[in-house]
Amino acid sequence: VDRLGEWSQLPKRFLRDDVVADAAAHVLHRHAPDLLLVHFLCADSFQHLHGPRSPEAYWALEYVDHCVSRVLAALPSGALERDTAVLVVSDHGFLSSEREIRVNVRLRQLGLLKIDAEGRIVESRARFVTNHGAGYVYVLDPADRPSLVHDLQSELAGLEGVTGVWGVADYAGLGLPVPDVNPMVGELVLEAAEGYAFGDEARGDDHVGPPRYRGNHGHRPTHPDNGAFFLAAGAGVRRGAELGAIMSRDVAPTVAHLLSVKLGDVEGTLRADALA
């Protein structure tokens, strides 16, 4: 356990997953919880490092399958038929990355941010923060914010690999809050085209370069390979049901129903078609 910090690094997360599987099995034996949440990481990290559908990614998926089987083996005999349901979910799929878009390089060239000798941003009127497939531009100069937002929306739309730039007026259609509601949200949101992802790099002269990661996520869910995974089995679950595409936000209300817990007014809907 004292090495979990080291094992949280991308190449070593399979070691962390091994500890998590052991810990989950221990919790089931020792505490018999009403709800147990277990998070395995290496399928994500290996697809970042080596790309989706790479040999390493397929190995990681098999490894996570093995970790899940160890957790299931810790359940009491007959639990899945009697009183236990198991849901296996992911929060995203993966797209391959051949090129990295460096928005902060362009912002530096426009005189909107400064970096030190090691490439760290030390001063900025605007800066970009990546979520790989998408990211926010934060305009930090309140006096000149409206004009900067207007100018940057057209300027950044012209960068190679940028497939969309949206302002605050467009956020509702994207399912995003606005900065007045959530101060963590930027003034512009950008999306990368397939084959591209965003990086944080602010050094150099090139707006596009080799990727840091071979696989990424964060694009809109309209990309088929960005779809997540959902599987449910056990007590209270309808056997053999095929749901088609569902929303990730539907998972929590469905789990709450299985636990006989009322969530109140939440996003997402109960997937009654998944239940017995």
Contacts in CASP RR format, 6 or more apart in sequence:
PFRMAT RR
TARGET T0000
AUTHOR 0000-0000-0000
METHOD contacts of the structure
MODEL  1
VDRLGEWSQLPKRFLRDDVVADAAAHVLHRHAPDLLLVHFLCADSFQHLH
GPRSPEAYWALEYVDHCVSRVLAALPSGALERDTAVLVVSDHGFLSSERE
IRVNVRLRQLGLLKIDAEGRIVESRARFVTNHGAGYVYVLDPADRPSLVH
DLQSELAGLEGVTGVWGVADYAGLGLPVPDVNPMVGELVLEAAEGYAFGD
EARGDDHVGPPRYRGNHGHRPTHPDNGAFFLAAGAGVRRGAELGAIMSRD
VAPTVAHLLSVKLGDVEGTLRADALA
1 19 0 8 1.000
3 15 0 8 1.000
4 16 0 8 1.000
4 19 0 8 1.000
5 16 0 8 1.000
6 12 0 8 1.000
7 13 0 8 1.000
7 15 0 8 1.000
7 16 0 8 1.000
7 19 0 8 1.000
8 16 0 8 1.000
8 41 0 8 1.000
10 45 0 8 1.000
10 46 0 8 1.000
10 48 0 8 1.000
10 49 0 8 1.000
11 45 0 8 1.000
11 49 0 8 1.000
13 41 0 8 1.000
13 42 0 8 1.000
13 44 0 8 1.000
13 45 0 8 1.000
14 42 0 8 1.000
14 46 0 8 1.000
14 60 0 8 1.000
14 63 0 8 1.000
16 41 0 8 1.000
16 42 0 8 1.000
17 40 0 8 1.000
17 41 0 8 1.000
17 42 0 8 1.000
17 63 0 8 1.000
17 64 0 8 1.000
17 67 0 8 1.000
18 67 0 8 1.000
20 38 0 8 1.000
20 39 0 8 1.000
20 40 0 8 1.000
20 67 0 8 1.000
21 38 0 8 1.000
21 40 0 8 1.000
21 67 0 8 1.000
21 68 0 8 1.000
21 70 0 8 1.000
21 71 0 8 1.000
22 70 0 8 1.000
24 36 0 8 1.000
24 38 0 8 1.000
24 70 0 8 1.000
24 71 0 8 1.000
24 74 0 8 1.000
25 70 0 8 1.000
25 71 0 8 1.000
25 73 0 8 1.000
25 74 0 8 1.000
27 33 0 8 1.000
27 36 0 8 1.000
28 36 0 8 1.000
28 71 0 8 1.000
28 74 0 8 1.000
28 75 0 8 1.000
29 74 0 8 1.000
34 259 0 8 1.000
35 255 0 8 1.000
35 259 0 8 1.000
38 71 0 8 1.000
40 64 0 8 1.000
40 67 0 8 1.000
40 68 0 8 1.000
42 60 0 8 1.000
42 63 0 8 1.000
42 64 0 8 1.000
43 57 0 8 1.000
43 60 0 8 1.000
43 61 0 8 1.000
43 63 0 8 1.000
43 64 0 8 1.000
43 90 0 8 1.000
45 60 0 8 1.000
46 54 0 8 1.000
46 56 0 8 1.000
46 57 0 8 1.000
46 59 0 8 1.000
46 60 0 8 1.000
47 54 0 8 1.000
47 57 0 8 1.000
47 60 0 8 1.000
47 94 0 8 1.000
47 214 0 8 1.000
47 215 0 8 1.000
48 213 0 8 1.000
48 214 0 8 1.000
48 215 0 8 1.000
48 216 0 8 1.000
49 56 0 8 1.000
49 213 0 8 1.000
49 214 0 8 1.000
50 56 0 8 1.000
50 57 0 8 1.000
50 214 0 8 1.000
50 215 0 8 1.000
51 57 0 8 1.000
51 94 0 8 1.000
51 96 0 8 1.000
51 97 0 8 1.000
51 213 0 8 1.000
51 214 0 8 1.000
51 215 0 8 1.000
52 93 0 8 1.000
52 94 0 8 1.000
52 95 0 8 1.000
52 96 0 8 1.000
52 215 0 8 1.000
52 225 0 8 1.000
53 96 0 8 1.000
54 214 0 8 1.000
57 94 0 8 1.000
68 88 0 8 1.000
72 86 0 8 1.000
75 84 0 8 1.000
79 235 0 8 1.000
80 86 0 8 1.000
80 233 0 8 1.000
80 234 0 8 1.000
80 235 0 8 1.000
81 234 0 8 1.000
81 235 0 8 1.000
82 235 0 8 1.000
83 235 0 8 1.000
84 234 0 8 1.000
84 235 0 8 1.000
85 232 0 8 1.000
85 233 0 8 1.000
85 234 0 8 1.000
85 235 0 8 1.000
85 236 0 8 1.000
85 237 0 8 1.000
85 258 0 8 1.000
86 232 0 8 1.000
86 233 0 8 1.000
86 234 0 8 1.000
87 230 0 8 1.000
87 231 0 8 1.000
87 232 0 8 1.000
87 251 0 8 1.000
87 254 0 8 1.000
87 255 0 8 1.000
88 229 0 8 1.000
88 230 0 8 1.000
88 231 0 8 1.000
88 232 0 8 1.000
89 228 0 8 1.000
89 229 0 8 1.000
89 230 0 8 1.000
89 231 0 8 1.000
89 248 0 8 1.000
89 251 0 8 1.000
90 228 0 8 1.000
90 229 0 8 1.000
91 228 0 8 1.000
91 248 0 8 1.000
92 217 0 8 1.000
92 218 0 8 1.000
92 226 0 8 1.000
92 227 0 8 1.000
92 228 0 8 1.000
93 217 0 8 1.000
93 225 0 8 1.000
93 226 0 8 1.000
93 227 0 8 1.000
93 228 0 8 1.000
93 229 0 8 1.000
94 215 0 8 1.000
94 216 0 8 1.000
94 217 0 8 1.000
94 225 0 8 1.000
94 226 0 8 1.000
95 133 0 8 1.000
95 194 0 8 1.000
95 195 0 8 1.000
95 197 0 8 1.000
95 215 0 8 1.000
95 216 0 8 1.000
95 217 0 8 1.000
95 219 0 8 1.000
95 223 0 8 1.000
95 225 0 8 1.000
95 226 0 8 1.000
96 195 0 8 1.000
96 214 0 8 1.000
96 215 0 8 1.000
97 132 0 8 1.000
97 195 0 8 1.000
97 196 0 8 1.000
97 197 0 8 1.000
97 211 0 8 1.000
97 213 0 8 1.000
97 214 0 8 1.000
97 215 0 8 1.000
97 216 0 8 1.000
98 195 0 8 1.000
98 196 0 8 1.000
98 211 0 8 1.000
99 160 0 8 1.000
99 161 0 8 1.000
99 195 0 8 1.000
99 196 0 8 1.000
99 197 0 8 1.000
99 208 0 8 1.000
99 209 0 8 1.000
99 210 0 8 1.000
99 211 0 8 1.000
100 196 0 8 1.000
100 197 0 8 1.000
100 198 0 8 1.000
100 199 0 8 1.000
100 201 0 8 1.000
100 208 0 8 1.000
100 209 0 8 1.000
100 210 0 8 1.000
100 211 0 8 1.000
100 212 0 8 1.000
101 159 0 8 1.000
101 160 0 8 1.000
101 161 0 8 1.000
101 162 0 8 1.000
101 192 0 8 1.000
101 196 0 8 1.000
101 197 0 8 1.000
101 198 0 8 1.000
101 199 0 8 1.000
101 207 0 8 1.000
101 208 0 8 1.000
102 198 0 8 1.000
102 199 0 8 1.000
102 201 0 8 1.000
102 202 0 8 1.000
102 206 0 8 1.000
102 207 0 8 1.000
102 208 0 8 1.000
102 209 0 8 1.000
103 128 0 8 1.000
103 130 0 8 1.000
103 137 0 8 1.000
103 156 0 8 1.000
103 159 0 8 1.000
103 190 0 8 1.000
103 198 0 8 1.000
103 199 0 8 1.000
103 207 0 8 1.000
104 113 0 8 1.000
104 121 0 8 1.000
104 127 0 8 1.000
104 128 0 8 1.000
104 199 0 8 1.000
104 200 0 8 1.000
104 201 0 8 1.000
104 202 0 8 1.000
105 201 0 8 1.000
105 202 0 8 1.000
105 203 0 8 1.000
105 204 0 8 1.000
105 205 0 8 1.000
105 206 0 8 1.000
105 207 0 8 1.000
106 155 0 8 1.000
106 156 0 8 1.000
106 159 0 8 1.000
106 207 0 8 1.000
107 113 0 8 1.000
107 124 0 8 1.000
107 126 0 8 1.000
107 127 0 8 1.000
107 128 0 8 1.000
107 137 0 8 1.000
107 202 0 8 1.000
108 114 0 8 1.000
108 115 0 8 1.000
108 202 0 8 1.000
109 205 0 8 1.000
110 155 0 8 1.000
111 125 0 8 1.000
112 124 0 8 1.000
112 125 0 8 1.000
112 126 0 8 1.000
112 127 0 8 1.000
112 148 0 8 1.000
113 121 0 8 1.000
113 123 0 8 1.000
113 124 0 8 1.000
113 125 0 8 1.000
113 126 0 8 1.000
113 127 0 8 1.000
113 202 0 8 1.000
114 121 0 8 1.000
114 122 0 8 1.000
114 123 0 8 1.000
114 124 0 8 1.000
115 121 0 8 1.000
115 122 0 8 1.000
115 202 0 8 1.000
115 203 0 8 1.000
116 122 0 8 1.000
119 202 0 8 1.000
119 203 0 8 1.000
121 127 0 8 1.000
121 202 0 8 1.000
124 140 0 8 1.000
125 139 0 8 1.000
125 140 0 8 1.000
125 141 0 8 1.000
125 144 0 8 1.000
125 148 0 8 1.000
126 137 0 8 1.000
126 138 0 8 1.000
126 139 0 8 1.000
126 140 0 8 1.000
126 141 0 8 1.000
126 148 0 8 1.000
126 152 0 8 1.000
127 137 0 8 1.000
127 138 0 8 1.000
127 140 0 8 1.000
128 135 0 8 1.000
128 136 0 8 1.000
128 137 0 8 1.000
128 138 0 8 1.000
128 190 0 8 1.000
128 198 0 8 1.000
128 200 0 8 1.000
129 135 0 8 1.000
129 136 0 8 1.000
129 138 0 8 1.000
129 200 0 8 1.000
130 197 0 8 1.000
130 198 0 8 1.000
130 199 0 8 1.000
130 200 0 8 1.000
131 198 0 8 1.000
131 218 0 8 1.000
132 192 0 8 1.000
132 197 0 8 1.000
132 198 0 8 1.000
132 199 0 8 1.000
132 213 0 8 1.000
132 216 0 8 1.000
132 217 0 8 1.000
132 218 0 8 1.000
133 191 0 8 1.000
133 192 0 8 1.000
133 196 0 8 1.000
133 197 0 8 1.000
133 198 0 8 1.000
133 216 0 8 1.000
133 217 0 8 1.000
133 218 0 8 1.000
133 219 0 8 1.000
134 189 0 8 1.000
134 190 0 8 1.000
134 191 0 8 1.000
134 192 0 8 1.000
134 198 0 8 1.000
134 218 0 8 1.000
134 219 0 8 1.000
134 220 0 8 1.000
135 189 0 8 1.000
135 190 0 8 1.000
135 191 0 8 1.000
135 198 0 8 1.000
136 185 0 8 1.000
136 186 0 8 1.000
136 187 0 8 1.000
136 188 0 8 1.000
136 189 0 8 1.000
136 190 0 8 1.000
137 152 0 8 1.000
137 156 0 8 1.000
137 186 0 8 1.000
137 187 0 8 1.000
137 188 0 8 1.000
137 189 0 8 1.000
137 190 0 8 1.000
138 186 0 8 1.000
138 187 0 8 1.000
139 145 0 8 1.000
139 148 0 8 1.000
139 149 0 8 1.000
139 152 0 8 1.000
139 186 0 8 1.000
139 187 0 8 1.000
139 188 0 8 1.000
141 148 0 8 1.000
145 187 0 8 1.000
149 167 0 8 1.000
149 187 0 8 1.000
149 188 0 8 1.000
152 188 0 8 1.000
153 165 0 8 1.000
153 167 0 8 1.000
153 188 0 8 1.000
156 162 0 8 1.000
156 165 0 8 1.000
156 188 0 8 1.000
156 190 0 8 1.000
157 164 0 8 1.000
157 165 0 8 1.000
159 207 0 8 1.000
159 208 0 8 1.000
160 196 0 8 1.000
160 207 0 8 1.000
160 208 0 8 1.000
161 192 0 8 1.000
161 193 0 8 1.000
161 196 0 8 1.000
161 208 0 8 1.000
162 190 0 8 1.000
162 191 0 8 1.000
162 192 0 8 1.000
162 193 0 8 1.000
162 196 0 8 1.000
163 191 0 8 1.000
163 192 0 8 1.000
163 193 0 8 1.000
164 190 0 8 1.000
164 191 0 8 1.000
165 188 0 8 1.000
165 189 0 8 1.000
165 190 0 8 1.000
166 174 0 8 1.000
166 188 0 8 1.000
166 189 0 8 1.000
166 190 0 8 1.000
167 187 0 8 1.000
167 188 0 8 1.000
167 189 0 8 1.000
168 178 0 8 1.000
168 179 0 8 1.000
168 187 0 8 1.000
171 177 0 8 1.000
171 178 0 8 1.000
171 185 0 8 1.000
171 189 0 8 1.000
172 178 0 8 1.000
174 189 0 8 1.000
174 220 0 8 1.000
176 185 0 8 1.000
176 189 0 8 1.000
177 185 0 8 1.000
178 185 0 8 1.000
179 185 0 8 1.000
179 186 0 8 1.000
179 187 0 8 1.000
190 198 0 8 1.000
191 219 0 8 1.000
191 220 0 8 1.000
192 198 0 8 1.000
192 219 0 8 1.000
194 219 0 8 1.000
194 223 0 8 1.000
196 208 0 8 1.000
197 211 0 8 1.000
197 213 0 8 1.000
197 215 0 8 1.000
197 216 0 8 1.000
199 212 0 8 1.000
217 226 0 8 1.000
218 226 0 8 1.000
219 226 0 8 1.000
220 226 0 8 1.000
221 227 0 8 1.000
227 245 0 8 1.000
228 248 0 8 1.000
230 243 0 8 1.000
230 246 0 8 1.000
230 251 0 8 1.000
232 254 0 8 1.000
232 274 0 8 1.000
236 258 0 8 1.000
236 275 0 8 1.000
236 276 0 8 1.000
237 258 0 8 1.000
237 274 0 8 1.000
237 275 0 8 1.000
237 276 0 8 1.000
238 273 0 8 1.000
238 274 0 8 1.000
238 275 0 8 1.000
238 276 0 8 1.000
239 276 0 8 1.000
241 273 0 8 1.000
241 274 0 8 1.000
243 271 0 8 1.000
243 273 0 8 1.000
243 274 0 8 1.000
246 271 0 8 1.000
247 268 0 8 1.000
247 269 0 8 1.000
249 266 0 8 1.000
249 267 0 8 1.000
249 268 0 8 1.000
250 268 0 8 1.000
250 269 0 8 1.000
250 270 0 8 1.000
250 271 0 8 1.000
252 263 0 8 1.000
252 266 0 8 1.000
252 268 0 8 1.000
253 263 0 8 1.000
253 266 0 8 1.000
253 268 0 8 1.000
253 269 0 8 1.000
253 270 0 8 1.000
253 271 0 8 1.000
254 270 0 8 1.000
254 271 0 8 1.000
254 274 0 8 1.000
254 275 0 8 1.000
256 262 0 8 1.000
256 263 0 8 1.000
257 270 0 8 1.000
257 275 0 8 1.000
258 275 0 8 1.000
END
